[in-house]
Amino acid sequence: MSPQFKRLKLELLKPVPSDFEISRNQVPKHITDVAIESGIVESELEPYGSYKAKVKLDVLDRLQDRNDGKYILVAGITPTPLGEGKSTTTVGLAQAIGAVLNKTCFANVRQPSMGPTFGVKGGAAGGGYSQVIPMDEFNMHITGDIHAVGMANNLLAAALDTRMFHEATQSDIGLFKRLCPIKKDGSRDIPIGLTYRIKKLGLDINKINDWTNEEISKFVRLDIDPKTITWKRVLDLNDRSLRGVSINEAPTEKGLIRKTGFDITVASEVMAILALSNSLKDMRERFGKIVVASSKNGDPVTCEDLGCAGALTAIMKDAIKPNLMQTLEGTPVFVHAGPFANISIGASSILADKIALKLAGTSKSLTNDEQIKEQQGYVVTEAGFDFTMGGERFLNIKCRTSGLKPNVIVIVATVRALKVHGGGSDVKPGQPLPFEYTNENLEMLELGCINLQKHISNALKYNVDVIVAINKMSSDTAAEHEIIKRKSIEAGATDAIISNHWEEGGEGAKELALGVIKCANKEYESQDLTKEFSPLYKLEGTIEEKIEKIAREMYGAGSVSFSDVAKEKIAEYTRQGFNKLPICIAKTQYSLSHDAKLKGVPTGFEFPIKDIKASIGAGYLYALADQIMTIPGLATKCGFMNVEVNDDGEIEGLF
Amino acid sequence: MSPQFKRLKLELLKPVPSDFEISRNQVPKHITDVAIESGIVESELEPYGSYKAKVKLDVLDRLQDRNDGKYILVAGITPTPLGEGKSTTTVGLAQAIGAVLNKTCFANVRQPSMGPTFGVKGGAAGGGYSQVIPMDEFNMHITGDIHAVGMANNLLAAALDTRMFHEATQSDIGLFKRLCPIKKDGSRDIPIGLTYRIKKLGLDINKINDWTNEEISKFVRLDIDPKTITWKRVLDLNDRSLRGVSINEAPTEKGLIRKTGFDITVASEVMAILALSNSLKDMRERFGKIVVASSKNGDPVTCEDLGCAGALTAIMKDAIKPNLMQTLEGTPVFVHAGPFANISIGASSILADKIALKLAGTSKSLTNDEQIKEQQGYVVTEAGFDFTMGGERFLNIKCRTSGLKPNVIVIVATVRALKVHGGGSDVKPGQPLPFEYTNENLEMLELGCINLQKHISNALKYNVDVIVAINKMSSDTAAEHEIIKRKSIEAGATDAIISNHWEEGGEGAKELALGVIKCANKEYESQDLTKEFSPLYKLEGTIEEKIEKIAREMYGAGSVSFSDVAKEKIAEYTRQGFNKLPICIAKTQYSLSHDAKLKGVPTGFEFPIKDIKASIGAGYLYALADQIMTIPGLATKCGFMNVEVNDDGEIEGLF
């Protein structure tokens, strides 16, 4: 970290207070101080209040000649109701590298949706003494990016339905007259947003007044087949009533009623595009490519056809700038984007990673190895769900899109969660834990370690070294930790290190940090210096081949079956030229397989693809192995019922 | 203005470039400089980027001992398709007082909705050389207040529907067990949000385990009558497809389908509450009072009953802080709240006005009249639509709620718009203006002045002096201006002054500013020094009496008729104790009457009240004299089609 870095001191209490109390008892630094310490210059910073700021993309131009810092991916074992503390480990590791070891280190995390914030009790900012602060600001609004995503998504939806209404109620000439009205000088006023379609159709914009009726019709009629519409509206709330709705029921809409539904905002393709864009220009192009439906002829209808992509970009022009916040110990955090892990990549943005890697990087003019090592910084980021889902998408989709290569993969495991995979009894939230989880049980743990081992061996297929982080709980025993270490090394991990960041903040993750740094710099004797990151599959294969590769090599499937719907979609996407995209597989997070009940490491199963959908703007197809709920509901007793604002204007009861 | 005030120079071009070009060619000051010049101290400011900031409510505590500055309300004649330039006059007048005359002066304006921003071409930031800048930031997001309003509104909607779902699918005991689960120590976990209902029902929270089944049932069942639900969801977009929708159509919702609709976000009661709250605590209480439906017994069901008011407050805790921006000449502007004028007050927030009035006020320790006059500052704010709709609501609802008293009412008129009221031909947007509007026509103008005169005499009923601002157009003649002046004085205006701020910025409004200052300080000889502001009606009358008073004395109605629905609602609201609230009448803005076709000053008509609705949290009933559309639609050719973001990341084509 830079010489002027000011560590925020922790006053560690036992028992550990609630996340919210810990957050409130810490006085954060002003965000401009965090920025200066991070190497961001004043003109690149846009503060939003005292503790949040946007960082302009200009920083990438200024630092383009630097080497990148080291890129650390945190992933987990197959999730259980007990949690493994992946976000907490991400933040704790960054606190250790940054505040304890005094290296430049960024934690790059996703912005949480407000749906779960008010739905279930439980934050997304890490926990205990490893948190992003202020946690209430982290969990609500931040700088409004999710709201911008919602606006952009819903403007496109309104544009789509309104266009269908106008096409249904106007003649070709009527539409033409209104879309491109004649100006006083006799020429036509052609909105810039419609010029792209004119170009795509091969029409001559300079001869617009000479177009034939057929050409006019081609231009003005998108001729959308309502059955093919895939674009839904979104809200950033757990509003189950909107899962299925009929719209256009007002008398003004002339009976054009159609069935649709709402998703939660983070499930929007706009959010995935925010995460996967490499620049503002790239984002603009991706918006243009969004496919919202097909025409009755079977041609894809895009956001560009609707003349809407420029406006979406305008709405998102501030959202594309990553948000800077800080950890409980005052180290910098980028919070940016948060695509819904159930159907998308579940990772924070490429741009935040690129900026952080440059800020954590070294000058190319340095030649002295010791100096380089001294100044070497780190970026710790996270993939949603377990390594095999989140990590796979991170490496095959996000890294392929960014061109970035991770230096270390950290896989987080806990004794308790591994016991679930070793056959432990069912765990229910709010109920006392069964005996085996709070007492030593070496056999059960040893059995459960096969799940960890599978994730390790999966990770190694990408030629990246793995460190296992054993996230310590008070009831763990030394013998249990030894088993995890042994099993990890057996499976090919470079090391397995105990970490106690939840109780102790960065100090508790110091050993883990030292191991990660050593691994990132290839200083373990066991490390092969010639290995280089490579994705699992090539884009050139067929859609089926790519899915089979992921299902067999990552999930352990014996075979893959495709439903008739999936087969039709594959044929259609192939015909439309969308078959060279990477694949995001949507399946349960609770098993390596498609069946949540199968713990441990199931093998040989038939993996069923029920449907395939397209996020052409974001740049991937997603294959559904399950019914995925894209807008959660609220429980009878809800998070929101606990929330109050006290007389000092502080939020109480958020978590 | 403070000694260090730095005026931004205008380079006046002719013909006047587009609003967007003018905005972009001006380099705004950093918002912290605007704040310091305005008397806001650093700890009270939360910058959002370089040109926007939130101002903490703490400033009111610091300045509580000061006298208020002078409070200037800008209103208009009955709107015509030609516009009168009310927002432009508000901003231009503030530029003149602040930048030209060097007095402290704030323009307090509404935040525009993004629906119209992308729907029709046309900004809300003023225009020409009288604008709020940067205009693209003004027209999109600002600091996210409208997004917060949407979230709060929609959380309440989700809470309502989810509660109905859970009540429909669970027994009393099931609901009770879930809402207030038993903790490990045997006591019940009662969410703070539900304690208000327990209190309201007169149940003893300390004896919760002893409640009878009947008491439990009373507590857990809101027993909402679906037919009575008035709370709708909102989006900040012109999405006509959502005017009428059916929800709960997904199979998970067990057939509880119901019809509802979406409003535009600014039409939400949450937005009206934001505008009318006097403090954070007051806002919290108002949220609690929001009535969303009736129970099957006919009791009002509130946001508090749903346990949701604390969460709404948490969502809105930053939105309540007014936003600081600046005019084209660098004078301060508060942009805060913007309730939909069609059904609500159509004015910016009370808190912004209170803060601005204190900042523009004088120290109570000053005793020297000259010193007081020297230091006296001004707050110029605007009421939506014409004086008789917007001004009436401003004075009877907003001022009653705030306790503030306006010192001057400015009524804006143009020669062209008055000619419409004098019988000029129909005007259609985009088509050439008929002859009479671009050439002198004294007879038509003189006839049309009766509309202006009616607004003047209406304004005088509140005991506030009126200055008429004649917003100059290039085709006006001196003889035409003379007629307006004469007619204004005849009707009781203190003065009528020509202003040319659109073409010339503050310089163009210098004479108007001098007149307004003179009037605010009671220095016109004609002014009666003993007059004191009083609202039009008392709250104690019946609902019918209040409506009749407004309809007869303001609109010129001969009588008022109430539909059967309206009569039933009046009986119900009276029974529920909501009859002591002020009334917001929703009618066409295009006539003093309920009939848009009646120009000039119609009299003796029967004014029809079709329905009455309640905004109990905001604190008024609204009576509908018309079908009011609460979510606009998009045209075939839309504003969004012109929008692009250029290579420098700047928005093009927004206006």
Interface residues (C-beta under 8 A of the other chain):
Chain A: E46 P47 Y48 G49 S50 K54 L57 M114 F118 D136 M140 H141 T143 G144 H147 A148 G150 M151 N154 L155 A157 A158 A159 D161 T162 F165 H166 Q170 L175 R178 L179 C180 P181 K184 P191 I192 G193 L194 R233 L235 D236 L237 N238 D239 R240 S241 L242 R243 G244 V245 S246 I247 N248 E249 A250 P251 T252 E253 K259 G261 L280 K281 R284 G307 C308 G310 A311 T313 A314 I315 K317 D318 G430 P432 G633 L634 A635 T636 K637 C638 G639 F640 M641 N642 V643 E644 V645 D647 G649 I651 E652 G653 L654
Chain B: E46 P47 Y48 G49 S50 K54 L57 M114 F118 D136 M140 H141 T143 G144 H147 A148 G150 M151 N154 L155 A157 A158 A159 D161 T162 F165 H166 Q170 L175 R178 L179 C180 P181 K184 P191 I192 G193 L194 R233 L235 D236 L237 N238 D239 R240 S241 L242 R243 G244 V245 S246 I247 N248 E249 A250 P251 T252 E253 K259 G261 L280 K281 R284 G307 C308 G310 A311 T313 A314 I315 K317 D318 G430 P432 G633 L634 A635 T636 K637 C638 G639 F640 M641 N642 V643 E644 V645 D647 G649 I651 E652 G653 L654
